[in-house]
Amino acid sequence: MTDLEFSLAVKEECENIHKMLMEKNRSYGNSALDPIRCFSKLDPIETIKIRIDDKLSRLMRGSEFKNDDSIKDLMGYLVLLRIAQKQKEK
């Protein structure tokens, strides 16, 4: 793979994650970074970590939902975690 091919492949994957996160944000609202906290009073960082744990647990147990892209979902959660951590630093 050339540097250009690598660069384009990375860009495509990042754009796919961006698209997925925007679609989910439109569908669910900003629930990851600004949860309504009906039941849980945890901050966004901790709730995102729980989501990551749940996703990893389903992967390890082989009980993923049909048509889920767990790797893509995990990448999305990690991006959200990074954003939440940066917001907390402000």
N, C-alpha and C positions, 0 to 999 in steps of 0.2 A: 504494500500500500504506500503510495507516495504521500508526501506531506500535504499536498493539496487534497487528495482523496481522504486522508485522515481528517483534515480540517472540515471538509464538507460533511463527513459522516458525523463528527461531533456536533456541528452546527445543526444538522437535521434532527439529531436526537434531542438536543436542547430545545429546538423549536417545537418538537412534539410534546415535550414536557410542559412547555409554556402554554401551548394550545389546550392540553388536558386540564391544567390548573385553571385557566381562564373559563373553560366550559364548566368545570365543577364549581367554580366561584359563582358563576351565573345561576347554576342550578341550586346550590346549597346556601348561597349568600357567603359572607365572609366568616363562616362558622369556625374555621380553624384558627384564625388570628383574632377574631372578635366574637367569641361564643356568647350565646344569650344566657348561659349559666342557669338553666332551669333547675337542674339537680346538682351538678358538680360545680364547685367553687374554685376548682384548680385554674391556674393561669394557663394561657395558650401553650406555653412551652411544655408544660407537663401533659396537657391533653394530646398534643401532637406526639409526644414520646409514647403515650399509651396507644395511640393509633399505630405507631410503628411496631410496638411490641405485639399488638393484636395481629398485624399483618405477618410479622415474622413467625408468630405462633401457628397461624394457619398454614404457612409455608412448610414449617418443620413437621407439622402433623399430617400434611398432605390433604388438608381440607379446604383448599381454595374454592372460591365461588367460580362457577362456570363462566368462562369468557373474561375472567379477571386477568389483568396483566400486572402481576405482583411486583415485578422489577420496576416497571414504570410507576406504579403506585408508590413504591418505596422511594424512588427518586423524587417524586412529587412531595412526599412527606418530608424528606430531608431538605428540600428547597424551602418548604414552609417553616421548618424548624430553624433554618438559618435566618430567615426573615424575622421570625419571632424573637430570636436571640438578639438580632441587631436592633429591633424596636425597643427591647428592654434596656439596651445599653444607652439609649438616648436620654 
